[in-house]
């Protein structure tokens, strides 16, 4: 287990259902995509939350992945680089990229209701691939 990850949810059906509920705003009544273990399903999580002015970044360091959601820095900056204009808003680390994405997504929706997606009436879950 990575340092600081002791209280983080582990990959699996429980975390996938939590992401379905908190990120997508849908009650997980039936099967949900394997957001925490599948790269393609994890990309759906990024797509759902990736709204301006937020930016995201994923980094691999050795065997660990870190996923950051970044927000604009207030004020007029002389440095025009993206790195200087954005600061880390939330981040999470895990042994896999999908798990880091899911952990960071849950932190993001918990940290700011401004970035919580609206629940779309009648919106079903994404199609499951076999």
C-alpha positions as CSV (number, residue, x, y, z in Angstrom):
1,X,0.0,0.0,0.0
2,X,1.3,3.5,-0.9
3,X,2.0,6.0,1.9
4,X,-1.0,8.1,2.7
5,X,-3.4,5.6,1.0
6,X,-4.3,3.8,4.2
7,X,-7.9,5.2,4.3
8,X,-8.4,5.2,0.5
9,X,-10.8,2.7,-1.1
10,X,-9.4,-0.3,-2.8
11,X,-10.2,-1.2,-6.4
12,X,-13.3,-3.4,-7.0
13,X,-17.0,-3.5,-7.1
14,X,-17.6,-1.4,-4.0
15,X,-15.5,1.5,-5.4
16,X,-17.0,1.1,-8.8
17,X,-20.5,1.5,-7.4
18,X,-19.4,4.5,-5.3
19,X,-18.1,6.2,-8.4
20,X,-21.3,5.4,-10.3
21,X,-23.3,7.1,-7.4
22,X,-21.1,10.1,-6.6
23,X,-19.5,10.9,-10.0
24,X,-22.2,10.0,-12.4
25,X,-25.1,10.7,-10.1
26,X,-26.9,7.4,-10.8
27,X,-28.0,4.8,-8.2
28,X,-26.0,1.6,-9.0
29,X,-29.0,-0.8,-9.3
30,X,-27.3,-3.3,-11.7
31,X,-23.8,-4.0,-13.0
32,X,-21.6,-0.9,-13.4
33,X,-18.4,-0.5,-15.4
34,X,-15.2,-1.5,-13.7
35,X,-14.1,2.1,-13.3
36,X,-11.3,1.2,-10.8
37,X,-9.7,-1.6,-12.7
38,X,-10.3,-0.9,-16.4
39,X,-8.5,1.9,-18.4
40,X,-11.4,2.5,-20.8
41,X,-14.0,2.8,-18.0
42,X,-11.7,5.1,-16.0
43,X,-11.5,7.4,-19.0
44,X,-15.3,7.8,-18.7
45,X,-14.7,9.1,-15.2
46,X,-12.3,11.7,-16.5
47,X,-14.6,12.6,-19.4
48,X,-17.5,13.1,-16.9
49,X,-15.5,15.5,-14.6
50,X,-13.3,17.2,-17.2
51,X,-14.9,20.7,-17.3
52,X,-13.2,24.1,-17.6
53,X,-11.6,25.5,-15.7
54,X,-10.3,22.2,-14.4
55,X,-7.3,20.4,-15.9
56,X,-6.0,17.0,-15.1
57,X,-2.7,15.2,-15.1
58,X,-1.6,11.7,-14.5
59,X,2.0,10.7,-13.6
60,X,3.7,7.4,-13.2
61,X,6.6,7.3,-10.7
62,X,8.1,3.8,-10.5
63,X,5.3,1.4,-9.8
64,X,2.8,4.1,-8.6
65,X,0.4,6.4,-10.4
66,X,-0.7,9.8,-9.2
67,X,-3.7,11.6,-10.7
68,X,-4.2,15.3,-10.1
69,X,-7.1,17.6,-10.8
70,X,-5.8,21.1,-11.2
71,X,-7.5,24.5,-11.0
72,X,-6.4,28.0,-12.1
73,X,-4.3,30.1,-9.9
74,X,-5.9,33.4,-9.0
75,X,-4.1,36.6,-10.0
76,X,-1.9,37.9,-12.8
77,X,1.1,35.7,-13.3
78,X,4.1,36.7,-15.3
79,X,5.0,33.2,-16.2
80,X,2.9,32.0,-19.1
81,X,3.5,28.3,-18.6
82,X,0.5,26.0,-17.9
83,X,2.3,24.6,-14.8
84,X,2.5,28.1,-13.3
85,X,-1.1,29.0,-14.1
86,X,-2.6,25.9,-12.5
87,X,-2.3,24.5,-9.0
88,X,-3.1,21.1,-7.6
89,X,-6.8,21.0,-6.4
90,X,-7.0,17.3,-5.4
91,X,-4.8,14.3,-6.1
92,X,-4.6,10.6,-5.3
93,X,-2.0,7.9,-5.7
94,X,-2.5,4.2,-6.4
95,X,-0.7,1.2,-7.8
96,X,-2.8,1.5,-11.1
97,X,-3.9,4.5,-13.1
98,X,-7.6,3.6,-13.0
99,X,-7.6,3.3,-9.3
100,X,-5.8,6.7,-8.9
101,X,-8.4,8.3,-11.3
102,X,-11.3,6.9,-9.2
103,X,-9.8,8.0,-5.9
104,X,-9.1,11.5,-7.2
105,X,-12.6,11.8,-8.7
106,X,-14.2,11.0,-5.4
107,X,-12.0,13.6,-3.7
108,X,-13.0,16.1,-6.3
109,X,-16.7,15.7,-6.0
110,X,-16.3,15.7,-2.2
111,X,-14.1,18.9,-2.2
112,X,-16.4,21.0,-4.3
113,X,-20.0,20.8,-5.1
114,X,-19.3,23.2,-7.9
115,X,-17.8,20.4,-9.9
116,X,-20.5,17.8,-9.2
117,X,-22.2,16.7,-12.4
118,X,-25.9,17.2,-12.6
119,X,-28.0,14.0,-12.6
120,X,-29.7,13.7,-16.0
121,X,-33.2,12.2,-15.6
122,X,-33.5,8.9,-17.4
123,X,-29.8,8.7,-18.1
124,X,-28.7,5.1,-18.0
125,X,-25.3,3.7,-17.3
126,X,-22.7,3.6,-20.1
127,X,-22.8,0.5,-22.2
128,X,-20.8,-2.4,-20.9
129,X,-18.4,-4.1,-23.3
130,X,-17.8,-7.7,-23.1
